[in-house]
Amino acid sequence: MQGSKHFQFSNTVLIAPLLLVLAIWIVFLVEIRWGINFNKYGVYPRTIRGLRGILFSPFIHGSAQHLYNNTVPLVVLTASLFYFYRKNAYQVIIFGILVSGFLTWLIGRESYHIGASGLIYVLASFIFFKGVFTKYYRLVALSLMVVFVYGSMLWYIFPIQDDISWEGHLSGFLVGFVFAYYFQTPIPETKKYDWEREGYNEEEDEFLQHFDENGNFVERTPEPEVELKDQPEVIIQYHYKKSENQKE
């Protein structure tokens, strides 16, 4: 198949999302077990100390509900990224965390911004826009699936709730769009039929020759076999030899 070498399942498709989910759950369980609050390690805009949150904030969550809401889309979108865009996967995740976190640090409210939702918006935005830009049918179908499943996320890039970091969501959305435009992705060549190619001549098409000008099927008579003339006759002679052990 044309896309077999581009879209291949590998262990990374499972391992990468599991590692991300394992990391955010371990951090949350450590907070519960030892009564620690890591919120101060989140992004705090326009402060030097708040810059450390660019690295740490994706792994910190304020509640079990917050953690659960981010777990499922993080798994689905990361697995999709590594399956369909494995060449760009690490770039999108690593630079997505860094750039979206820095943008949140620039435009965010004076509060601690935590959670993996910024990365989730990077992934969703990248997968959607990349499929649109490539116009390849499989990737466009993936883009439509993202819209169908996670289309409601778009509302949360606007300040509709005070306890949600819409700045982080907006940052991730914009970064994903820029990455989709900037990163180059190898796309399988779309199979072209003979009638789609330049210089196609209908009169030379063997299939169309079975139909008349009205579209009726015309059975073609097989061409008569051509007899070979002036060819010497081939005579095959068989010689039988008795074996030495055969009795006379």
C-alpha positions, 0 to 999 in steps of 0.5 A: 500500500502507498502509505504503509511505510509512512503510517506504521505501528511501533512500540513508541505509539504505546510507550510515549503516551503511557510515559507521559500519563505515568509521569503526571500521575506519579507527581499527583500521587506524590502530592497526596502521599506526602501532603506536598503542593507543587502548584508553586512550580507552575508558570507564574507570568512575568517573573523570573521564578515563574519561568521554571513552570515552563518545564514543570507545569505540564506535570502538575495538576490541582485535583483528581478531576483535573488530572482525569480530564487531561489523561484521556486526550493526552493518551489519544492525541499523543498516540495519534501523533506518533502514528501519523506524524512520527517524524515530527512527534518529538519536536511537537511535544518538546518544543510545544511544551517550551514555546506554549509555556513561554507564551503563557508566561508572557500573556497569562494572568498573575496566577499559577498556571498548571496542567498538561492542557497546554500540551493537549491544545498543541497536539490537537491544533497541530493534528487538525491543521496539519491534516488540512494543510497536507490535504491527504485523505487519511490525515484529513480524516484524522483532522475531522475526527479531532474536531468531532471528539475534541471540537468543544475544546475550542471554547476554552481558549476564551476567558469563559471560566476564571479557574481555567487557564485559557491563556495556556489553552490559547498558547497551545492552540497557536503554537500547534497551528504554527508548528503545523504550518512550519514542520515538514511532513512526508506524505505518501504519493496518492495513486493515480489511475491512467485516466487521471494522467496527462496525455490520456487517450480514451481510444487506446484504453482497453477497457473503454474499447469494450463499449460503443459510443452509447455506452453499450457493452460490445463483446470483442471477438478474439483475434485468430491465431496466427499460423507459423509458416515455413517453419521446419517440423520438429520431430521428437524421438525417444530411445529406450535403454534397458537397465543392467539389472533388468532380466532378459 
